[in-house]
Amino acid sequence: MLGIVGGSGLTQLANLGVSHREITRTAYGEPSGPFTFGRIGCQDVVFIARHGYGHTIPPHLVNYRANLSALHSIGVTRIISVASVGGIRPDMAPGTLVVPHQIIDYTWGREMTFQSGTDGPVKHIDFTEPYAENVRQLLLNAAQQTGEPMMNGAVYAATQGPRLETAAEINRLAQDGADIVGMTGMPEAGLARELELPYAAVCVVANWAAGRGDSAHAIQFDHLETVLHTSMDRVRRLIAHLCEA
């Protein structure tokens, strides 16, 4: 079963043939909301809105452990994360779809691991390649087959939020090698790896990061919403094709 975690701009899957919704509780608390089960094409799919269905949960307060633990417990075998990001690199303009290949984690104070120190020896996970290549290729192949422009590879900078970054902070991220910036990439990817759940992300560049492009002096929120609305329709079509393959 395919798990889809929707971020800003994707609080529901209109092309999901819904069978039922289910509230799942975990040892780590409650997930962001009920899980929506159904089918797209020939694929069983379960969907959850990362920020809640009314977009009420800020990125630093998302219960990532509950979300991932619940997905694992209900039988999900691979996860696609959908997220909106800011573009740092010059070719990461608003409206770009990108499948990142690396992460730099700048978050703090979040529950980062399932390891409590009371359930046996510490297990160190290999996080050299943070995204599952087989799931990345599913996304890239679907884009190629549908003629949807998709960037292959980017370094995702995961920042704390919920405020957006300063121009100076974006300059620092660029110097560190980041191409895009978002607030939810971690600890989600790391938790998926702990559970051995293949995980990859498709990111929508919603706006230029602070100090870049038309965000040179301020983020253009009106433009951002328009880009998100149009781009998430493209993501839905991409997922639909992936599920029909």
C-alpha positions in Angstrom: 0.0 0.0 0.0 1.2 3.5 -0.9 1.2 6.1 1.8 1.0 9.8 0.7 1.7 12.6 3.2 0.3 15.9 1.9 1.8 19.2 2.9 0.8 22.8 2.3 -1.4 23.0 -0.7 -2.3 19.3 -0.7 -4.8 18.6 2.1 -6.8 16.1 0.1 -6.5 13.9 -3.0 -9.5 14.6 -5.3 -8.6 11.7 -7.5 -8.7 9.2 -4.6 -11.6 6.8 -4.7 -12.3 6.8 -0.9 -13.3 3.6 0.8 -13.2 4.7 4.4 -11.5 7.0 7.0 -9.9 5.7 10.1 -8.6 7.3 13.3 -5.4 5.6 14.4 -3.7 6.0 17.8 -0.1 5.2 18.5 2.3 4.9 21.4 3.6 8.3 20.3 0.2 10.1 20.5 -2.3 10.9 17.7 -1.3 11.5 14.1 -2.2 14.8 12.3 -5.7 13.6 11.5 -7.7 10.6 10.3 -6.2 8.5 7.5 -8.2 8.4 4.3 -8.1 5.0 2.6 -8.9 4.3 -1.1 -7.6 3.5 -4.5 -6.1 5.4 -7.3 -6.0 3.3 -10.5 -4.9 -0.2 -9.4 -3.0 1.0 -6.3 -4.3 0.9 -2.7 -3.5 4.3 -1.2 -3.7 5.9 2.2 -3.5 9.7 2.6 -2.9 12.0 5.6 -2.6 15.8 5.6 0.6 16.5 7.5 -0.7 19.8 8.9 -4.2 18.5 9.7 -7.1 18.8 7.3 -7.7 22.5 8.3 -4.0 23.2 8.0 -3.9 24.0 11.7 -0.6 22.3 12.8 2.6 24.3 12.3 5.6 22.4 11.1 7.4 22.3 14.4 4.4 20.8 16.2 3.6 18.1 13.7 3.6 14.7 15.4 5.9 13.1 12.9 6.5 10.0 15.1 2.8 9.3 15.3 2.3 9.9 11.6 5.1 7.5 10.6 4.3 4.9 13.2 0.7 4.8 12.2 1.5 4.5 8.5 3.8 1.6 9.4 1.2 -0.1 11.5 -1.5 -0.1 8.9 0.7 -1.8 6.3 2.1 1.0 4.2 5.1 -0.3 2.2 6.3 3.0 0.6 5.7 6.7 1.2 5.6 9.7 -1.0 5.9 13.0 0.7 4.4 16.1 -1.0 5.8 19.4 0.3 6.0 23.0 -0.7 9.4 24.7 -0.6 11.2 27.9 -1.4 13.7 28.1 -4.3 17.3 29.0 -3.5 19.2 27.8 -6.6 18.7 30.1 -9.7 17.0 27.3 -11.7 14.5 26.5 -8.8 11.9 29.1 -9.9 8.3 29.1 -8.6 6.3 26.3 -10.2 9.2 23.9 -10.5 8.6 20.3 -9.4 11.7 18.6 -7.9 12.6 15.2 -6.4 15.3 16.0 -3.9 18.2 13.6 -3.2 19.8 15.0 -0.1 18.8 16.8 3.2 20.5 19.2 5.5 18.8 19.3 8.9 18.6 22.7 10.7 15.6 21.9 12.9 15.8 21.6 16.7 13.7 20.5 19.6 11.6 18.1 17.6 11.1 14.4 18.5 13.7 13.0 16.1 13.7 9.3 16.8 11.7 6.3 17.9 14.6 5.2 20.1 13.8 5.9 23.7 16.9 4.3 25.3 14.7 1.8 27.1 14.0 -0.7 24.3 17.3 -2.4 23.8 20.7 -1.4 22.3 20.9 1.8 20.3 20.4 1.2 16.5 22.3 3.5 14.2 20.7 3.9 10.8 22.6 4.6 7.6 21.3 8.0 6.3 24.0 8.5 3.6 21.2 8.6 1.0 18.2 9.9 2.9 15.6 9.1 0.1 14.8 5.7 -1.2 16.1 5.6 -4.8 13.4 3.2 -6.0 10.7 5.6 -4.9 12.5 8.5 -6.4 12.6 6.7 -9.7 8.9 6.0 -9.5 8.3 9.7 -9.4 10.8 10.5 -12.1 9.6 7.8 -14.4 6.0 9.0 -14.0 7.1 12.5 -14.8 8.9 11.4 -17.9 6.0 9.3 -19.1 3.5 12.1 -18.7 5.8 14.8 -20.1 5.7 16.6 -16.8 8.9 18.7 -16.3 10.6 17.5 -13.1 14.0 18.3 -11.7 16.0 15.3 -10.7 17.9 16.1 -7.5 18.2 18.9 -5.0 19.6 19.5 -1.5 16.6 20.2 0.8 17.4 22.5 3.8 14.9 21.6 6.6 14.4 24.7 8.8 12.5 25.1 12.0 9.6 27.4 11.1 7.0 28.5 11.3 8.5 31.8 10.3 10.1 32.1 7.0 13.9 32.7 6.8 15.8 36.0 6.5 17.7 36.8 3.4 20.9 36.3 5.3 19.8 32.9 6.5 19.1 31.9 2.9 22.5 33.1 1.9 24.0 30.8 4.6 21.9 27.9 3.4 23.1 28.5 -0.2 26.7 28.5 1.1 26.1 25.2 2.8 25.0 23.7 -0.5 21.2 23.9 -0.2 19.0 24.3 -3.3 15.5 24.4 -1.8 14.2 25.2 1.7 11.3 23.8 3.6 10.1 23.1 7.2 8.9 19.5 7.2 11.6 17.3 5.6 13.0 16.3 8.9 12.5 14.4 11.1 10.0 12.7 8.7 12.6 11.2 6.4 14.8 10.0 9.3 11.8 8.3 11.0 10.8 6.6 7.8 14.4 5.2 7.6 14.2 3.9 11.2 11.1 2.0 10.3 12.7 0.8 7.0 9.9 2.4 5.0 11.0 3.4 1.5 10.4 7.2 1.4 10.9 9.9 -1.2 9.5 13.4 -1.7 8.1 15.5 -4.5 8.5 19.2 -3.8 6.7 22.1 -5.3 8.7 25.3 -5.4 6.0 27.8 -4.3 8.1 30.9 -4.1 11.6 32.3 -4.3 13.3 32.0 -0.9 14.0 35.3 0.9 16.3 37.6 -0.9 15.9 35.8 -4.2 13.9 36.8 -7.3 10.7 38.6 -6.5 11.3 37.8 -2.8 14.2 40.2 -2.8 12.5 42.4 -0.2 9.4 40.3 0.9 7.7 37.0 0.1 4.9 37.4 -2.4 2.2 35.4 -0.6 -0.5 36.1 -3.2 1.7 34.8 -6.0 2.6 31.8 -3.7 -1.0 30.7 -3.3 -1.6 30.8 -7.1 1.5 28.8 -7.8 0.6 26.2 -5.2 -2.9 25.7 -6.5 -1.7 25.1 -10.1 1.3 23.0 -9.2 -0.6 20.7 -6.8 -2.9 19.8 -9.7 0.1 18.7 -11.6 1.3 16.6 -8.6 -2.1 14.9 -8.4 -1.9 14.0 -12.0 1.6 12.6 -11.5 0.5 10.5 -8.6 -2.5 9.2 -10.6 -0.2 8.1 -13.4 2.2 6.5 -11.0 -0.6 4.5 -9.4 -1.9 3.3 -12.8 1.4 1.9 -13.9 
